[in-house]
Amino acid sequence: MLCLDFETLLTDYLEGVTGFETNRQMAEHAMKCPVCHETLSAVKSTVVACRIASVPEPSRDLDARILQKTTPQTAMTCEEFEEFLTDYLDGFLPANLYHRWERHAAVCARCTELPGEVVRSIGACYTYISEEKPVPEGLHDRILQATLGTATPREIKAPWTARVASRFRLWLDPLISPQLVSVATMILVAVLVLTNTVSADGSISGVYDAGLALAERTGAQSQVLQQQMNLQQTTPPPAPPPQKQNDDQNKDSSNGGGRPETNGHKGR
């Protein structure tokens, strides 16, 4: 057997899929050829080491580094990373940006520790916010000295023009506000219609007087209707006239008396 044949059949020989004659030739050649014997020993040692060795877990940034090398257009810059940091912590980051953000955090050494620092800062703020700090002595005096130039507080008023403008805006805000425009328009139209149709003199007081007069007429009519209904309920129904009963009796007697004459006339 040649060395080339030995190397070709070496994998099958180690896996035990070759025949008896081939196994014998492979063993004889390995005993005779020092080079092939060393190759056989190295391959056996490597197979055994691979079988007993544990498979290492991929690193955290392996996927990010592969994508950065293969598709660099999907990478995120440090400025974009900081811009989406708040959305990431709040859980509002879309899926495509979320994966790009995490890949950048795994690859970039500058931005890796930034999320943890922000979270720790927020936690510290929530911890300190519940602790009321005492006001340093003389703080108010220093504020007044820095702002007013004196430690004695005094009343400061805005100019009269600014006060008039503020009062004017306060009056106009309900009318200019978009939410109240439709309501104001409807009220104005209703006032115009009522003053032109209901009021006699075209004033709002005339509308009020007309409304009072209409209410009085309506009340009087309701009282009259109520009295009529009460009279109908208390008055008994009239008895039937006796004339109708006499007419019925006369009709029955006339029919009874004429029937024999008719029969006698037919007999004749």
C-alpha atoms as an extended CHARMM CRD file, in Angstrom:
* protein
*
       268  EXT
         1         1  MET       CA              0.0000000000        0.0000000000        0.0000000000  PROA      1               0.0000000000
         2         2  LEU       CA              1.2050000000        3.4470000000       -0.8700000000  PROA      2               0.0000000000
         3         3  CYS       CA              1.2240000000        6.4090000000        1.5410000000  PROA      3               0.0000000000
         4         4  LEU       CA             -1.3440000000        8.1970000000       -0.6280000000  PROA      4               0.0000000000
         5         5  ASP       CA             -3.7370000000        5.2740000000       -0.3410000000  PROA      5               0.0000000000
         6         6  PHE       CA             -3.1340000000        5.1480000000        3.4170000000  PROA      6               0.0000000000
         7         7  GLU       CA             -4.0720000000        8.8270000000        3.8450000000  PROA      7               0.0000000000
         8         8  THR       CA             -7.1150000000        8.3560000000        1.6390000000  PROA      8               0.0000000000
         9         9  LEU       CA             -8.4480000000        5.4110000000        3.6570000000  PROA      9               0.0000000000
        10        10  LEU       CA             -7.3780000000        6.7460000000        7.0620000000  PROA      10              0.0000000000
        11        11  THR       CA            -10.7850000000        8.2090000000        8.0030000000  PROA      11              0.0000000000
        12        12  ASP       CA            -12.6710000000        5.0530000000        7.0530000000  PROA      12              0.0000000000
        13        13  TYR       CA            -10.0790000000        2.9590000000        8.9040000000  PROA      13              0.0000000000
        14        14  LEU       CA            -10.5410000000        4.8870000000       12.1290000000  PROA      14              0.0000000000
        15        15  GLU       CA            -14.3360000000        4.7370000000       11.8290000000  PROA      15              0.0000000000
        16        16  GLY       CA            -14.1860000000        0.9730000000       11.2020000000  PROA      16              0.0000000000
        17        17  VAL       CA            -16.0190000000        0.8750000000        7.8840000000  PROA      17              0.0000000000
        18        18  THR       CA            -13.2290000000       -0.7920000000        5.8530000000  PROA      18              0.0000000000
        19        19  GLY       CA            -12.9950000000       -4.5080000000        5.1870000000  PROA      19              0.0000000000
        20        20  PHE       CA            -10.7810000000       -7.0960000000        6.8700000000  PROA      20              0.0000000000
        21        21  GLU       CA             -8.1710000000       -7.1490000000        4.1030000000  PROA      21              0.0000000000
        22        22  THR       CA             -7.9720000000       -3.3240000000        4.0170000000  PROA      22              0.0000000000
        23        23  ASN       CA             -7.5690000000       -3.1580000000        7.7820000000  PROA      23              0.0000000000
        24        24  ARG       CA             -4.6750000000       -5.6200000000        7.5990000000  PROA      24              0.0000000000
        25        25  GLN       CA             -2.9410000000       -3.6430000000        4.8560000000  PROA      25              0.0000000000
        26        26  MET       CA             -3.4180000000       -0.3810000000        6.7530000000  PROA      26              0.0000000000
        27        27  ALA       CA             -1.9240000000       -1.8730000000        9.9530000000  PROA      27              0.0000000000
        28        28  GLU       CA              1.0800000000       -3.3560000000        8.0830000000  PROA      28              0.0000000000
        29        29  HSD       CA              1.7690000000       -0.0670000000        6.2940000000  PROA      29              0.0000000000
        30        30  ALA       CA              1.5500000000        1.9090000000        9.5590000000  PROA      30              0.0000000000
        31        31  MET       CA              4.0870000000       -0.4630000000       11.1640000000  PROA      31              0.0000000000
        32        32  LYS       CA              6.4710000000       -0.1970000000        8.2320000000  PROA      32              0.0000000000
        33        33  CYS       CA              6.1590000000        3.5950000000        7.3780000000  PROA      33              0.0000000000
        34        34  PRO       CA              7.2260000000        5.9440000000       10.2210000000  PROA      34              0.0000000000
        35        35  VAL       CA              5.5430000000        8.9440000000        8.5870000000  PROA      35              0.0000000000
        36        36  CYS       CA              2.1560000000        7.2650000000        8.2300000000  PROA      36              0.0000000000
        37        37  HSD       CA              2.5060000000        5.8040000000       11.7390000000  PROA      37              0.0000000000
        38        38  GLU       CA              2.9980000000        9.3300000000       13.1370000000  PROA      38              0.0000000000
        39        39  THR       CA              0.0650000000       10.6010000000       11.0820000000  PROA      39              0.0000000000
        40        40  LEU       CA             -2.1590000000        7.8280000000       12.4090000000  PROA      40              0.0000000000
        41        41  SER       CA             -1.1520000000        8.5840000000       16.0090000000  PROA      41              0.0000000000
        42        42  ALA       CA             -1.7900000000       12.3590000000       15.5790000000  PROA      42              0.0000000000
        43        43  VAL       CA             -5.2180000000       11.8000000000       14.0580000000  PROA      43              0.0000000000
        44        44  LYS       CA             -6.2060000000        9.3770000000       16.8300000000  PROA      44              0.0000000000
        45        45  SER       CA             -5.0900000000       11.8280000000       19.5110000000  PROA      45              0.0000000000
        46        46  THR       CA             -7.0240000000       14.6530000000       17.8410000000  PROA      46              0.0000000000
        47        47  VAL       CA            -10.2340000000       12.5920000000       17.6060000000  PROA      47              0.0000000000
        48        48  VAL       CA            -10.0110000000       11.6120000000       21.2530000000  PROA      48              0.0000000000
        49        49  ALA       CA             -9.3730000000       15.2160000000       22.3220000000  PROA      49              0.0000000000
        50        50  CYS       CA            -12.3800000000       16.4450000000       20.3150000000  PROA      50              0.0000000000
        51        51  ARG       CA            -14.6180000000       13.8140000000       21.9040000000  PROA      51              0.0000000000
        52        52  ILE       CA            -13.7350000000       14.6760000000       25.4820000000  PROA      52              0.0000000000
        53        53  ALA       CA            -13.4380000000       18.4540000000       25.0070000000  PROA      53              0.0000000000
        54        54  SER       CA            -16.4510000000       20.6920000000       25.8640000000  PROA      54              0.0000000000
        55        55  VAL       CA            -17.9710000000       22.8460000000       23.1520000000  PROA      55              0.0000000000
        56        56  PRO       CA            -17.2680000000       26.5090000000       23.9610000000  PROA      56              0.0000000000
        57        57  GLU       CA            -20.2470000000       28.8450000000       23.9700000000  PROA      57              0.0000000000
        58        58  PRO       CA            -20.1480000000       31.6520000000       21.3970000000  PROA      58              0.0000000000
        59        59  SER       CA            -19.1950000000       35.0160000000       22.7680000000  PROA      59              0.0000000000
        60        60  ARG       CA            -21.7930000000       37.7340000000       23.3210000000  PROA      60              0.0000000000
        61        61  ASP       CA            -20.5010000000       39.8950000000       20.5340000000  PROA      61              0.0000000000
        62        62  LEU       CA            -19.8680000000       37.1290000000       17.9770000000  PROA      62              0.0000000000
        63        63  ASP       CA            -23.0960000000       37.7520000000       16.0900000000  PROA      63              0.0000000000
        64        64  ALA       CA            -22.5340000000       41.5120000000       16.1870000000  PROA      64              0.0000000000
        65        65  ARG       CA            -18.9790000000       41.2330000000       14.8820000000  PROA      65              0.0000000000
        66        66  ILE       CA            -20.0510000000       38.8890000000       12.0750000000  PROA      66              0.0000000000
        67        67  LEU       CA            -22.8090000000       41.2610000000       10.9690000000  PROA      67              0.0000000000
        68        68  GLN       CA            -20.4770000000       44.2390000000       11.2520000000  PROA      68              0.0000000000
        69        69  LYS       CA            -18.0270000000       42.5660000000        8.9000000000  PROA      69              0.0000000000
        70        70  THR       CA            -20.5940000000       41.1950000000        6.4640000000  PROA      70              0.0000000000
        71        71  THR       CA            -23.3030000000       43.9080000000        6.4500000000  PROA      71              0.0000000000
        72        72  PRO       CA            -21.7640000000       47.1480000000        7.7040000000  PROA      72              0.0000000000
        73        73  GLN       CA            -24.7550000000       49.1780000000        6.4580000000  PROA      73              0.0000000000
        74        74  THR       CA            -26.8460000000       47.8160000000        9.3440000000  PROA      74              0.0000000000
        75        75  ALA       CA            -24.4430000000       49.1440000000       11.9770000000  PROA      75              0.0000000000
        76        76  MET       CA            -25.4430000000       52.0060000000       14.2840000000  PROA      76              0.0000000000
        77        77  THR       CA            -23.3450000000       55.0210000000       15.1430000000  PROA      77              0.0000000000
        78        78  CYS       CA            -22.6320000000       56.1940000000       18.6770000000  PROA      78              0.0000000000
        79        79  GLU       CA            -24.8150000000       59.2810000000       18.1570000000  PROA      79              0.0000000000
        80        80  GLU       CA            -27.7860000000       57.1290000000       17.1290000000  PROA      80              0.0000000000
        81        81  PHE       CA            -27.0880000000       54.8330000000       20.0830000000  PROA      81              0.0000000000
        82        82  GLU       CA            -27.3430000000       57.7040000000       22.5530000000  PROA      82              0.0000000000
        83        83  GLU       CA            -30.4200000000       59.0950000000       20.7860000000  PROA      83              0.0000000000
        84        84  PHE       CA            -32.3590000000       55.8220000000       21.1710000000  PROA      84              0.0000000000
        85        85  LEU       CA            -31.1230000000       55.1170000000       24.7160000000  PROA      85              0.0000000000
        86        86  THR       CA            -34.2330000000       56.5070000000       26.4320000000  PROA      86              0.0000000000
        87        87  ASP       CA            -36.6220000000       54.6020000000       24.1390000000  PROA      87              0.0000000000
        88        88  TYR       CA            -34.6330000000       51.4100000000       24.7620000000  PROA      88              0.0000000000
        89        89  LEU       CA            -34.8620000000       51.7740000000       28.5360000000  PROA      89              0.0000000000
        90        90  ASP       CA            -38.6080000000       52.5890000000       28.3260000000  PROA      90              0.0000000000
        91        91  GLY       CA            -39.2720000000       49.5810000000       26.0700000000  PROA      91              0.0000000000
        92        92  PHE       CA            -40.5730000000       51.6290000000       23.1170000000  PROA      92              0.0000000000
        93        93  LEU       CA            -37.8110000000       50.8170000000       20.6230000000  PROA      93              0.0000000000
        94        94  PRO       CA            -38.9920000000       48.9970000000       17.4390000000  PROA      94              0.0000000000
        95        95  ALA       CA            -37.6410000000       45.5270000000       16.7170000000  PROA      95              0.0000000000
        96        96  ASN       CA            -35.2900000000       46.5110000000       13.8850000000  PROA      96              0.0000000000
        97        97  LEU       CA            -33.7320000000       49.3310000000       15.9030000000  PROA      97              0.0000000000
        98        98  TYR       CA            -33.6870000000       47.1860000000       19.0450000000  PROA      98              0.0000000000
        99        99  HSD       CA            -31.3920000000       44.5440000000       17.5030000000  PROA      99              0.0000000000
       100       100  ARG       CA            -29.1400000000       47.1480000000       15.9020000000  PROA      100             0.0000000000
       101       101  TRP       CA            -28.9190000000       48.9620000000       19.2500000000  PROA      101             0.0000000000
       102       102  GLU       CA            -27.9180000000       45.7830000000       21.1250000000  PROA      102             0.0000000000
       103       103  ARG       CA            -25.3350000000       44.8290000000       18.5030000000  PROA      103             0.0000000000
       104       104  HSD       CA            -23.7290000000       48.2520000000       18.8020000000  PROA      104             0.0000000000
       105       105  ALA       CA            -23.7290000000       47.9530000000       22.6090000000  PROA      105             0.0000000000
       106       106  ALA       CA            -21.9150000000       44.6120000000       22.3120000000  PROA      106             0.0000000000
       107       107  VAL       CA            -19.2810000000       45.7950000000       19.8400000000  PROA      107             0.0000000000
       108       108  CYS       CA            -18.5800000000       49.4260000000       20.8100000000  PROA      108             0.0000000000
       109       109  ALA       CA            -16.3370000000       49.6890000000       23.8590000000  PROA      109             0.0000000000
       110       110  ARG       CA            -17.3960000000       53.3150000000       24.3840000000  PROA      110             0.0000000000
       111       111  CYS       CA            -21.1400000000       52.6150000000       24.5420000000  PROA      111             0.0000000000
       112       112  THR       CA            -21.1280000000       49.2510000000       26.3290000000  PROA      112             0.0000000000
       113       113  GLU       CA            -21.1940000000       50.7050000000       29.8520000000  PROA      113             0.0000000000
       114       114  LEU       CA            -23.4800000000       53.6440000000       29.0420000000  PROA      114             0.0000000000
       115       115  PRO       CA            -26.8660000000       51.9070000000       29.6570000000  PROA      115             0.0000000000
       116       116  GLY       CA            -25.7200000000       50.5960000000       33.0320000000  PROA      116             0.0000000000
       117       117  GLU       CA            -24.4990000000       54.0170000000       34.0880000000  PROA      117             0.0000000000
       118       118  VAL       CA            -27.7930000000       55.6350000000       33.1050000000  PROA      118             0.0000000000
       119       119  VAL       CA            -29.8250000000       53.0090000000       34.9960000000  PROA      119             0.0000000000
       120       120  ARG       CA            -27.7050000000       53.4600000000       38.1080000000  PROA      120             0.0000000000
       121       121  SER       CA            -28.0830000000       57.2360000000       37.8720000000  PROA      121             0.0000000000
       122       122  ILE       CA            -31.8720000000       56.9610000000       37.6240000000  PROA      122             0.0000000000
       123       123  GLY       CA            -31.9370000000       54.6440000000       40.6230000000  PROA      123             0.0000000000
       124       124  ALA       CA            -29.8200000000       57.0690000000       42.6080000000  PROA      124             0.0000000000
       125       125  CYS       CA            -32.1730000000       59.9320000000       41.7260000000  PROA      125             0.0000000000
       126       126  TYR       CA            -35.1940000000       57.9570000000       42.9280000000  PROA      126             0.0000000000
       127       127  THR       CA            -33.3400000000       57.1290000000       46.1320000000  PROA      127             0.0000000000
       128       128  TYR       CA            -32.3070000000       60.7020000000       46.8980000000  PROA      128             0.0000000000
       129       129  ILE       CA            -35.6210000000       62.2690000000       45.8720000000  PROA      129             0.0000000000
       130       130  SER       CA            -37.3410000000       60.7740000000       48.9180000000  PROA      130             0.0000000000
       131       131  GLU       CA            -34.7810000000       62.2950000000       51.2520000000  PROA      131             0.0000000000
       132       132  GLU       CA            -35.5710000000       65.9260000000       52.0020000000  PROA      132             0.0000000000
       133       133  LYS       CA            -32.4060000000       67.9680000000       52.1910000000  PROA      133             0.0000000000
       134       134  PRO       CA            -32.1930000000       70.8530000000       54.6530000000  PROA      134             0.0000000000
       135       135  VAL       CA            -31.9840000000       74.3330000000       53.1450000000  PROA      135             0.0000000000
       136       136  PRO       CA            -28.5050000000       75.7700000000       53.6860000000  PROA      136             0.0000000000
       137       137  GLU       CA            -28.3650000000       78.7290000000       56.0410000000  PROA      137             0.0000000000
       138       138  GLY       CA            -28.3700000000       82.0750000000       54.2560000000  PROA      138             0.0000000000
       139       139  LEU       CA            -29.4690000000       80.6400000000       50.8980000000  PROA      139             0.0000000000
       140       140  HSD       CA            -32.4370000000       83.0170000000       50.5050000000  PROA      140             0.0000000000
       141       141  ASP       CA            -30.2770000000       86.0410000000       51.2920000000  PROA      141             0.0000000000
       142       142  ARG       CA            -27.6700000000       84.9900000000       48.7440000000  PROA      142             0.0000000000
       143       143  ILE       CA            -30.3660000000       84.4530000000       46.0870000000  PROA      143             0.0000000000
       144       144  LEU       CA            -31.8420000000       87.8970000000       46.7400000000  PROA      144             0.0000000000
       145       145  GLN       CA            -28.4030000000       89.4930000000       46.7190000000  PROA      145             0.0000000000
       146       146  ALA       CA            -27.5280000000       87.8290000000       43.4160000000  PROA      146             0.0000000000
       147       147  THR       CA            -30.8420000000       88.6810000000       41.7140000000  PROA      147             0.0000000000
       148       148  LEU       CA            -31.9760000000       91.9900000000       43.2700000000  PROA      148             0.0000000000
       149       149  GLY       CA            -28.7340000000       93.3350000000       44.6180000000  PROA      149             0.0000000000
       150       150  THR       CA            -30.0740000000       93.4950000000       48.1670000000  PROA      150             0.0000000000
       151       151  ALA       CA            -30.8960000000       91.0040000000       50.8770000000  PROA      151             0.0000000000
       152       152  THR       CA            -34.2390000000       92.7140000000       51.6300000000  PROA      152             0.0000000000
       153       153  PRO       CA            -37.1040000000       91.3660000000       49.5130000000  PROA      153             0.0000000000
       154       154  ARG       CA            -39.3190000000       93.8910000000       47.8070000000  PROA      154             0.0000000000
       155       155  GLU       CA            -42.3990000000       93.6600000000       45.6400000000  PROA      155             0.0000000000
       156       156  ILE       CA            -41.6660000000       93.7950000000       41.9450000000  PROA      156             0.0000000000
       157       157  LYS       CA            -44.4990000000       94.6130000000       39.5550000000  PROA      157             0.0000000000
       158       158  ALA       CA            -44.5330000000       94.3190000000       35.8370000000  PROA      158             0.0000000000
       159       159  PRO       CA            -45.0680000000       97.4910000000       33.7460000000  PROA      159             0.0000000000
       160       160  TRP       CA            -48.6610000000       98.6750000000       33.3810000000  PROA      160             0.0000000000
       161       161  THR       CA            -48.6190000000       97.9260000000       29.6540000000  PROA      161             0.0000000000
       162       162  ALA       CA            -47.7120000000       94.3060000000       30.3360000000  PROA      162             0.0000000000
       163       163  ARG       CA            -50.4720000000       94.0350000000       32.9450000000  PROA      163             0.0000000000
       164       164  VAL       CA            -53.0780000000       95.4990000000       30.5690000000  PROA      164             0.0000000000
       165       165  ALA       CA            -51.9770000000       93.1620000000       27.7850000000  PROA      165             0.0000000000
       166       166  SER       CA            -52.1620000000       90.1830000000       30.1570000000  PROA      166             0.0000000000
       167       167  ARG       CA            -55.6750000000       91.1410000000       31.2630000000  PROA      167             0.0000000000
       168       168  PHE       CA            -56.7600000000       91.6140000000       27.6290000000  PROA      168             0.0000000000
       169       169  ARG       CA            -55.4050000000       88.1750000000       26.6760000000  PROA      169             0.0000000000
       170       170  LEU       CA            -57.2170000000       86.6820000000       29.6520000000  PROA      170             0.0000000000
       171       171  TRP       CA            -60.5170000000       88.0150000000       28.2970000000  PROA      171             0.0000000000
       172       172  LEU       CA            -59.8790000000       86.9720000000       24.7160000000  PROA      172             0.0000000000
       173       173  ASP       CA            -58.5380000000       83.4720000000       25.3640000000  PROA      173             0.0000000000
       174       174  PRO       CA            -61.9910000000       81.8380000000       25.7960000000  PROA      174             0.0000000000
       175       175  LEU       CA            -63.2010000000       83.4110000000       22.5310000000  PROA      175             0.0000000000
       176       176  ILE       CA            -60.0700000000       82.6760000000       20.5090000000  PROA      176             0.0000000000
       177       177  SER       CA            -59.6590000000       79.1390000000       21.8200000000  PROA      177             0.0000000000
       178       178  PRO       CA            -60.4800000000       76.6170000000       19.0360000000  PROA      178             0.0000000000
       179       179  GLN       CA            -62.5210000000       74.4900000000       21.4400000000  PROA      179             0.0000000000
       180       180  LEU       CA            -64.9550000000       77.3400000000       22.1890000000  PROA      180             0.0000000000
       181       181  VAL       CA            -65.3110000000       78.8590000000       18.7230000000  PROA      181             0.0000000000
       182       182  SER       CA            -68.1790000000       76.5830000000       17.7050000000  PROA      182             0.0000000000
       183       183  VAL       CA            -69.9950000000       77.0910000000       21.0170000000  PROA      183             0.0000000000
       184       184  ALA       CA            -69.6630000000       80.8790000000       20.8110000000  PROA      184             0.0000000000
       185       185  THR       CA            -70.9190000000       80.8280000000       17.2110000000  PROA      185             0.0000000000
       186       186  MET       CA            -73.9880000000       78.7720000000       18.1470000000  PROA      186             0.0000000000
       187       187  ILE       CA            -74.7990000000       81.0880000000       21.0660000000  PROA      187             0.0000000000
       188       188  LEU       CA            -74.4740000000       84.1510000000       18.8570000000  PROA      188             0.0000000000
       189       189  VAL       CA            -76.7370000000       82.6620000000       16.1510000000  PROA      189             0.0000000000
       190       190  ALA       CA            -79.3260000000       81.6610000000       18.7700000000  PROA      190             0.0000000000
       191       191  VAL       CA            -79.3690000000       85.1850000000       20.2370000000  PROA      191             0.0000000000
       192       192  LEU       CA            -79.7870000000       86.7590000000       16.7840000000  PROA      192             0.0000000000
       193       193  VAL       CA            -82.6310000000       84.4050000000       15.8220000000  PROA      193             0.0000000000
       194       194  LEU       CA            -84.4860000000       84.8890000000       19.0800000000  PROA      194             0.0000000000
       195       195  THR       CA            -84.1850000000       88.6740000000       19.0520000000  PROA      195             0.0000000000
       196       196  ASN       CA            -85.3990000000       88.8830000000       15.4340000000  PROA      196             0.0000000000
       197       197  THR       CA            -88.2820000000       86.4100000000       15.6950000000  PROA      197             0.0000000000
       198       198  VAL       CA            -89.4860000000       86.2430000000       19.3090000000  PROA      198             0.0000000000
       199       199  SER       CA            -88.7140000000       89.6880000000       20.6840000000  PROA      199             0.0000000000
       200       200  ALA       CA            -91.0890000000       92.4890000000       19.7890000000  PROA      200             0.0000000000
       201       201  ASP       CA            -88.5360000000       95.2770000000       20.0600000000  PROA      201             0.0000000000
       202       202  GLY       CA            -85.4690000000       93.2460000000       18.9430000000  PROA      202             0.0000000000
       203       203  SER       CA            -83.7960000000       93.1780000000       22.3740000000  PROA      203             0.0000000000
       204       204  ILE       CA            -82.8510000000       90.4060000000       24.7880000000  PROA      204             0.0000000000
       205       205  SER       CA            -85.2720000000       91.7770000000       27.4160000000  PROA      205             0.0000000000
       206       206  GLY       CA            -88.0470000000       91.4350000000       24.8140000000  PROA      206             0.0000000000
       207       207  VAL       CA            -87.1320000000       87.7800000000       24.3900000000  PROA      207             0.0000000000
       208       208  TYR       CA            -87.3940000000       87.3610000000       28.1610000000  PROA      208             0.0000000000
       209       209  ASP       CA            -90.8220000000       89.0770000000       28.2770000000  PROA      209             0.0000000000
       210       210  ALA       CA            -92.0850000000       86.9910000000       25.3750000000  PROA      210             0.0000000000
       211       211  GLY       CA            -90.9300000000       83.8340000000       27.1370000000  PROA      211             0.0000000000
       212       212  LEU       CA            -92.7960000000       84.8170000000       30.2980000000  PROA      212             0.0000000000
       213       213  ALA       CA            -95.9910000000       85.5440000000       28.3370000000  PROA      213             0.0000000000
       214       214  LEU       CA            -95.7570000000       82.2090000000       26.5420000000  PROA      214             0.0000000000
       215       215  ALA       CA            -95.2750000000       80.4330000000       29.8670000000  PROA      215             0.0000000000
       216       216  GLU       CA            -98.3520000000       82.1400000000       31.3210000000  PROA      216             0.0000000000
       217       217  ARG       CA           -100.5240000000       81.1860000000       28.3000000000  PROA      217             0.0000000000
       218       218  THR       CA            -99.3090000000       77.6190000000       28.4690000000  PROA      218             0.0000000000
       219       219  GLY       CA           -100.1230000000       77.4320000000       32.1740000000  PROA      219             0.0000000000
       220       220  ALA       CA           -103.6420000000       78.8190000000       31.6400000000  PROA      220             0.0000000000
       221       221  GLN       CA           -104.3540000000       76.3550000000       28.8240000000  PROA      221             0.0000000000
       222       222  SER       CA           -103.1610000000       73.4490000000       30.9440000000  PROA      222             0.0000000000
       223       223  GLN       CA           -105.4810000000       74.5200000000       33.7800000000  PROA      223             0.0000000000
       224       224  VAL       CA           -108.4850000000       74.6840000000       31.4210000000  PROA      224             0.0000000000
       225       225  LEU       CA           -107.7380000000       71.2310000000       30.0370000000  PROA      225             0.0000000000
       226       226  GLN       CA           -107.4100000000       69.8310000000       33.5480000000  PROA      226             0.0000000000
       227       227  GLN       CA           -110.8070000000       71.2740000000       34.5410000000  PROA      227             0.0000000000
       228       228  GLN       CA           -112.4780000000       69.7820000000       31.4610000000  PROA      228             0.0000000000
       229       229  MET       CA           -111.0330000000       66.3650000000       32.2170000000  PROA      229             0.0000000000
       230       230  ASN       CA           -112.2710000000       66.5830000000       35.8240000000  PROA      230             0.0000000000
       231       231  LEU       CA           -115.8180000000       67.4510000000       34.6390000000  PROA      231             0.0000000000
       232       232  GLN       CA           -115.8670000000       64.5190000000       32.2170000000  PROA      232             0.0000000000
       233       233  GLN       CA           -114.8550000000       62.1380000000       34.9900000000  PROA      233             0.0000000000
       234       234  THR       CA           -117.5010000000       63.3730000000       37.5090000000  PROA      234             0.0000000000
       235       235  THR       CA           -120.5600000000       63.6780000000       35.1180000000  PROA      235             0.0000000000
       236       236  PRO       CA           -122.5360000000       60.3150000000       34.7630000000  PROA      236             0.0000000000
       237       237  PRO       CA           -123.3770000000       59.0830000000       31.2580000000  PROA      237             0.0000000000
       238       238  PRO       CA           -126.9420000000       60.0090000000       30.0210000000  PROA      238             0.0000000000
       239       239  ALA       CA           -129.7220000000       57.3360000000       30.0360000000  PROA      239             0.0000000000
       240       240  PRO       CA           -131.0480000000       56.0560000000       26.6710000000  PROA      240             0.0000000000
       241       241  PRO       CA           -134.2780000000       57.8130000000       25.5140000000  PROA      241             0.0000000000
       242       242  PRO       CA           -137.5640000000       55.8280000000       25.8830000000  PROA      242             0.0000000000
       243       243  GLN       CA           -138.7100000000       56.7390000000       22.3780000000  PROA      243             0.0000000000
       244       244  LYS       CA           -136.3310000000       54.2000000000       20.8960000000  PROA      244             0.0000000000
       245       245  GLN       CA           -137.8630000000       51.3490000000       22.9260000000  PROA      245             0.0000000000
       246       246  ASN       CA           -141.4450000000       52.3010000000       21.7950000000  PROA      246             0.0000000000
       247       247  ASP       CA           -140.3600000000       52.3380000000       18.1590000000  PROA      247             0.0000000000
       248       248  ASP       CA           -138.9500000000       48.8530000000       18.4900000000  PROA      248             0.0000000000
       249       249  GLN       CA           -142.1630000000       47.5160000000       20.0300000000  PROA      249             0.0000000000
       250       250  ASN       CA           -144.3320000000       49.1010000000       17.2670000000  PROA      250             0.0000000000
       251       251  LYS       CA           -142.0860000000       47.6100000000       14.6060000000  PROA      251             0.0000000000
       252       252  ASP       CA           -142.4180000000       44.1180000000       16.0770000000  PROA      252             0.0000000000
       253       253  SER       CA           -146.2380000000       44.4030000000       16.3200000000  PROA      253             0.0000000000
       254       254  SER       CA           -146.6360000000       45.6310000000       12.7620000000  PROA      254             0.0000000000
       255       255  ASN       CA           -144.5870000000       42.7460000000       11.4570000000  PROA      255             0.0000000000
       256       256  GLY       CA           -146.6610000000       40.2150000000       13.4290000000  PROA      256             0.0000000000
       257       257  GLY       CA           -150.0730000000       41.5710000000       12.3090000000  PROA      257             0.0000000000
       258       258  GLY       CA           -149.3620000000       41.7870000000        8.6150000000  PROA      258             0.0000000000
       259       259  ARG       CA           -147.9530000000       38.2660000000        8.2080000000  PROA      259             0.0000000000
       260       260  PRO       CA           -151.4430000000       36.4310000000        8.4170000000  PROA      260             0.0000000000
       261       261  GLU       CA           -153.0570000000       38.7820000000        5.9110000000  PROA      261             0.0000000000
       262       262  THR       CA           -150.3790000000       38.0400000000        3.4150000000  PROA      262             0.0000000000
       263       263  ASN       CA           -150.8440000000       34.3160000000        3.8630000000  PROA      263             0.0000000000
       264       264  GLY       CA           -154.6530000000       34.6300000000        3.5260000000  PROA      264             0.0000000000
       265       265  HSD       CA           -154.3180000000       36.6240000000        0.3330000000  PROA      265             0.0000000000
       266       266  LYS       CA           -152.1330000000       33.9690000000       -1.1530000000  PROA      266             0.0000000000
       267       267  GLY       CA           -154.6970000000       31.2840000000       -0.2300000000  PROA      267             0.0000000000
       268       268  ARG       CA           -157.4390000000       33.0960000000       -1.9630000000  PROA      268             0.0000000000
